[in-house]
Amino acid sequence: MTAELKRFEMPPTNWLNLADRVAAEIGPHAAQHDVEDSFVAECYARLKADGFFKMHVPTELGGHGASYAELCAVVRRLGAACGSTALAFAMHSHIVAVAAWRWRNQKAPTDGLLKRIAAENLICISSGGSDWLKSAGVATKVDGGYRIKARKIFSSGSPMGDLLVTSSVTDDPQAGPTVLHFAVPFKAEGVKVLDTWRVMGMRGTGSNDVELNDVFVPDAAISGRRPQAKWHPLFHAISMLAFPIIYSAYMGVADGARAKALAAARKKGDDDSTSYLAGEMENAHAVAEIAWADMIRIADSEKPGPETTSRQMIRRTLVGRNAILTVERAMELAGGAAFYREMGLERAFRDVQAARYHPLQEKPQLRYTGRVALGLDIDG
C-alpha cells in the first residue's frame, strides 16, 4: 500500500469505545421498556446505524472483521446498561459467529449468508435455544421444497428481524425424523410475529413467538439436515461459540448491578456487615468473570466436540450461577434502596434470572458432563 493510499485509509473501529457511547445513550431507555414490556427499538436502531450487526462478519465478506473477543466484550458493555439490548443483540451475533467460524475453519458454504448480512445490514433472529436438539414444527415435502408449520418461541429481536434462522422436522422415508435447518425472511408469506412477550425479566428483548403458517422453503434454502434429538457436529460448534456471547449479556448485567451497589454502599460508611456483603459479591463476580474469560479462550483456541461442549457448558453454569449471585448480593449490599425500581437493581435482579433458561440448563449440563467424564454415550 502506498503512503498516499494509507493516509486515506479509514482507521479501525474501536468497538469498545463505541459500545460505551451507545450504552450511555440506551441506558436511560432501559427502565421505560421494562415497564412497558416494549421492544428496545431505538437501541437496536442505534446498533444498526453504527454497524454492530455486521461487526463480526469477516472483512473478506464485506463486514468489519471485529474479533470474537471484541464481540463478547461489546455484548458485556451493553449488558451493563441494558440487559435486553445486550441479550437480543447476542442472539443475532451468535448466528454470525458460528457462520464465520464454519466458513473459516470448515470451508462451510456460509459465505452467502454472511455477505448478505454485511451488504444489507440484516438482523438475524434465532430460535435455536427453544428448538435445541429436538427442534419443533412440521416440514412437509412438496414439489421443489417444504411447507413449514411451526410456532417458534423465544425469538429475540423479532420486531426488527429480517431473517428467522430456524429449523423444523420432516419424516424422511429413509432416515426417519430429520431436522431441517433454514432461514426464512420475515416478509415471507405465512410468517407472523405474535405479541406474546410478557415475562419476568429481559422484557425489552422482543422475544415473541413467531408463527410459520404453511411457509414455503425451497430445497435450495435447506442449509443442513440432521437426525432429530441427537448430538450433531453443528451443535458442538454452536455450544462452543454461541454461549460465551450469550452469557456476556449476563456478565454485563452483573457488572452494572455491582457498580450500583458499590456506589450505594460507599455512602453508608464503614461497618462489618457492609464489608462482608461486598466481599461476597466480589467473590461471586470474580468466579463469573474467570469462567466467562475461559469460555472466550475455549471458543478462540479449541475445536468443537463432545469434550469441548462439556467444558463450555460447565462454564456456562458457573457464569450463570455466579452472575445471579452477584446481583443478589448487590441488592443486599445496597440495602432497602435496591427494592425501588428507580435504582435499577430490581430490574437487574429480574433480568439476570434468564441466565437459568438457556441450554444446557444446570441439571441437563450435569448429566451431559457426567456422561462425557464417564465415557458414556452422550445421546444415551
Buried (B, 14 or more C-beta within 10 A) or exposed (E): EEEEEEEEEEEEBEBEEBBBEBBEBBBEBBBEBBEEEBBBBEBBEBBBEBBBBBBBBBEEBBBBBBEBBBBBBBBBBBBBBBBBBBBBBBBBBBBBBBBBBBBEEEEBEBBEBBBBBBEEBBBBBBBBBBBBBEBBBBBEBEEEBBBBBBBBBBBBBBBBBBBBBBBBBBEBEEEEBBBBBBBBEBEBEBBEBBEBBEBEBBBBBBBBBBBBEEBBBEEEBBBEBBBBEEBBEBBBBBBBBBBBBBBBBBBBBBBBBBEBBBEBBEEEEEEEEBEEBBEBBBBBBEBBBBBBBBBBEBBBEEEBBBBBBBBBBBBBBBBBBBBBBBBBBBBBBBBEBBEEEEBBBBBBBBBBBBBEEBBBBEEEBBBBBEBBEEEEEBEE
